[in-house]
Amino acid sequence: MRAARTRGRMLAAAGAMLAVAGLVTGCTAGTDSTSSGPTNNANNTETGETVRIGWSGPAADHGWLGAINSAAIAEAEKYDDVELVVAEGTNDANLQISQVETFINDELDAIVLLPTDGAALTEVAIKAMEAGIPVINVDREFSSTFAARVTVLGDNYGMGVSAGTYICEQLGDNPDAVVAEIAGIDSLPLTQDRSRGFSDALGDCGLEVSNRVAADFTVQGGEAAASQLLSAAPQIDALWNHDDDQGVGVLAAIDSAGRDEFFMVGGAGSKNAMDAIKSGDSVLEATVIYPSTQGADGVALARLVAQGKSLGDLVEQDVPTRIVLYAPVVTADNVDEYLPTAFTS
């Protein structure tokens, strides 16, 4: 019962956040095409004044990051009034800083920034804001609220809650169930948030993590971490792997070890994972979405902010400062709903 109550609370809160996030496109009431302030009865999907939006993100060396980049570009192409200026993806914070400085010098109308390091990019983002260029911060948060007009985030803590709640629903009647966890990079706050949410949700039904290892979001790292875990844990009932990219390696290690006594929950929402879930031929039974649409959402929001528009279905006249996207669980029952936006590992 406690697990059911947790799920109810989580879904209610997430529904409210989805209502906000879902309003980014297809809004029905907004403003005129200038930045002088909102007006009523304008359709935000109608072509307005052309705005130039800069996009800068990390190198697409990970399936999820590749999807972030391609979705942002595809979103911009939907609008006749958006010119997207794309900087080369990089994992070098100094290079990304110089890219943002170029955007500032070129007097763009807005910047969408997924920083390779949120703290390192904070100062230059503040510089852009002070120059009158609104910054949309995506995924990796700046260390100052003054650095962004809007922040769009996935819900890392919510991912852990969703994974833990699903496992509770399957194993809650077995207080002795062995639950294992393969995390991402332990030094990252996002990994710590995911693990904290997982532990909290498990605790609500009397379970805890019995065996835990950390990987590095790569196929090779996932395989090595899973091999280590499987050697240390001769019996497992449920396994949560934080990331579907590293999950390719995790599944390879599981197949190599010939283990199938447990079910596995993935993380992020790759097409590979969803195909395995749909087939029913794998220990992978579910995955938790970490939206790869964040860059696209950032572009859509940048357009609204630069044109002085609002999220039309809200009473509030301006675009919110913070949007957190939902982390739903994908199973065989609903996988077809999520496959169209899944990324390939």
N, C-alpha and C positions, 0 to 999 in steps of 0.2 A: 504493500500500500504506500509506503514511503516513496518507493521508486516512481509509482504512478503520480503521486503528488508533485515530485520533482519534475517529471516530464511535463505535467500540466502547467506548472509555473514557468518552465523554460519555453514552452510553445507559446504561452500567452505573451511573454516578453518579446520573443522573437517575432511574433506576428506583428507587434507594434513597429519593430524595426523594419520588417519587410514592407510594411505599409509606406514607410518613408522612402526606403530604397527603391521601391517599385514605381515611385512617382517621378523618377528622373527623366524617363522618356514617356511620351504620350500624354503629357500634361494638358489640361483643358483650359486653365486660366492662368494668365501670367502677366506680362508687361509688354511695353513697346520695345523696339529694337535698340534703344539707347540705354546708357547706363545711368540716366538721371534719376531713376527710381521706378518702382513697380506701378503698373496701372492694371486695371481690371479688364476682363473679357478679351484678352489676346490669347491666341493659340500658340503654345510654345513650340509646336512642331512646324509651324509656318516659317518660311524663310525670313530672316531678319537681316540686320546689318552684318556684313562679313567680319568675322573675328579671326585673328591669327593666334593659334594656341601652340605653345611649345610642349613637346613630350620628351621626357628623359627617364630612362629606367636602366636597371642593371643588364648585363649581358645575358642573352637568352640561352644559358648553358644548362637549363633545367626545364623539363616539360611544362611546368606551371608558369615559369617566367616567360617562356616562349609564347604561351597562350595569352598571358597578360599583354605582351607587346602587340601581337597580331589582333587581339580584340580591340585594343585602343585605336589602332589604325583603321580597322574596319568600321568602328563607331563613327570616326570622323568622316569617313566616306559617305555616310548616310545623309550628311547635311550639305546643302548647297552653300551655306553661309559660314562654313568652317574651313580654314586653311591650317592644316596640321604641319608643324615644323618638327621633324623627328630627328633627335640627336642619336648618335650611334650608342648602342647599349654598352655599358662598361661597368666593371667591378672596381674601378679606380676612383675613389672619392674625389681626389684632386681634379681628375679629368671631368668628372660630373659637375664639380663646382664651376669649372671654366665653361662648361656647356650652358649652365644657368646664367652665368655672367654674360654670355653671348646673347641669350634670350633677352636679358635686361637691356643690353646695348642696342638690340634691334627693336626695342620698344614693342614687344608682343603684347597682346591683349590679356593673355592668361598663360599660366604655366601649370602643367600636370607633371608631378614629380614623384616617382617611386625611388627614393634614395637608396643607394647602395649601403649607406650608413646614415640613419636619421640624425644622430647627433652631429656628425661631420658636415651635413648639408644644412643645418639649421641656420647658421649665420648668413649664408648666401640667400636662403629663402626669405629671411627677414629683410635683406637688402632689396629683394624683388618686391616684397610687400610695401616697403617704404617708398619704392619708386612708383607705386600705384598699380602694380601688376599683381592681380590676385593669384595666389598659389593654391593648387589643389594637391594635398598631400595624400599619397596612396600607400597603404599597407604598412610601411615602416615609418613609425611616427617620429616627428621632430621633437626636440627636447624643449621647445618653447611654443606656447600657444600663439605667439605673435608671428610665427613663421608661416602660417597657413590661414587662408580664408575658410577652406573646407577640408576636413580630414575624412577619408574613406578607408575603413578598416574591415578586414575579416575578423571573425570572433574566435581568437585562439582559445581562450578559456571556454567559450561555448562549444568548441570542437571537442574538448575533453569531456565536458558535461554530456554532450550528445553521445559520444562513444561509451562513456561509463553508464549512462542511462539505458542504452540499448543492451549492454551486457547484463545489467541488473535485471532487465526484463526477461532475459533468457536464463539467467543463473540465480536469480534472487532467492529461489527456494532451496538453494544448496549453499549453506554458510561455509562449507569447506572447499568451495570451488577455487581452483588455482588460476589466477589471472596474471598474465604476463604483458609487458609493455616494451615496445621498441620505439624509443624517442628519436627525435632529430638531433640537432647540435645542442648539447646541454647548456652551453654558455649563452645561448640566445634567449632573450626574454620571451619570445613566442613559444619556444619549447617549454620553458618553465611554466608559462600560463596554461599550455595544453595539459601538461602533467598535473598541474594543480586542479584544473577542472575535472580531469579524469578521476583523481583520488577523491575529490569531494563527492562526485556522483556515486562512485562505488561505495563510499562510506555510508551513503544514505540507505543502502540496502544491506549493509553489514559485510561488504566485501572489501578487499584491499589488494594492492599489487604485490604479488609474491615474488616475481622475478622481473627485473628491469635492466635493459642495456640501452646505450645510446649509439646512434649511427650518425650520418652526415648528409642525408638527403640525396645520396647517390646510390646507383644500383650496386656498385662494388661494396660500399659501406653497409648497405642494407643486408647484403648476403653475408658479410663477415660478422655483423652484429647478431644476425639470426642464428648463424652456426654456433656462435658462442652461447647464446641463450638456450638453444635446443640441447646442447651438451650439458648445460647446468641444470636443466629442468626436464626430468624424464617423463613428467606428466603435466599437461596443461589442459585447462578447460576452455579458456578464451584468451585471445591475444589481440591487443590493439597496436597497430603500426601507424605512427603519426603521419606518414607521407607515402603516397602511392608511387612516386618515382623511385624511392628507395625500396618500395614494396615489390618491385620487379625482382630485386635481389633477394628479398625476404622470402618470396614464394619459391624462388629457385633453391634456396637453402632448405626449405621445408620439403620440397619434392626430393631433393638429394638425400635427406635424412629419412624419407619414407614415413613421415609423421602425418597423421590425419585424425587424431583423436580429439582435436579442438576445432573451434571456429575462429575466424580472424575478421577483424574490422580494420579497414584501411582509413586513409586520411587524404584529403585534398580533392578527390573526385576525378581521377583520370579515366579516359576511355578504356584503357587496358583493364583497370579494376572493374569498371562497370560491365564490360564484356564478360569478365570472369564471373561476376555476380549473376549475370543473366543466364550464363550457361549452366550454372549449378554444378560444375565439374571441379570445383576448387574448394579449399577450406575457406577462401575469402567469401564471406556471407554478406558483408555490408561495407560501406565506406561513408565517411563524413565529409561533406562539402566544405572546402575553403575556396571561396569564389575566385575564379580566374577572370571574372568580369570587372575587377576593381579598376583597372586602367580605363576600360570603356566607360564605366560609371564616372570616372574622373573627367574624361573628355566631355561627356554629356553635361556634367555639372559646370565645368569650365565655360562651356557655351552659354549656359543660363546666367552665370554670374557676370560674364563679360558683356552680355547683352542687357543686363539689368533685369533679368526675369526671375521668376520664383518657381517653386514647386506648386503648380496650380491647384492641386487638390487639397493643399493645406490652407488653413485660414491665415497662417503666418505669411507676411508679405515677402520675406526673403528666404533664400536657400539656407537650410540649417548649417551650422558650423561643423557638425560631426554626424556621420552616418556609419553604423556598424551593421554589417551584413550577416544574415542568418547562417547557421551551420547545421543543415538538415542531415538526417541519416538516409542513405540510399540503399534500398534492399531490392530483391527480385520483384517486389510488389510495385515499386514506383520508379524503377530504373529507367524506363522509357521516357519519363518526364525530364530526366536530367542528362541523358545521352547527348542531346543536341548541343549543349554547352560544355561538354567534357573535353579535356585536353589529352593529347597523346604523350605518354611518357617516352 
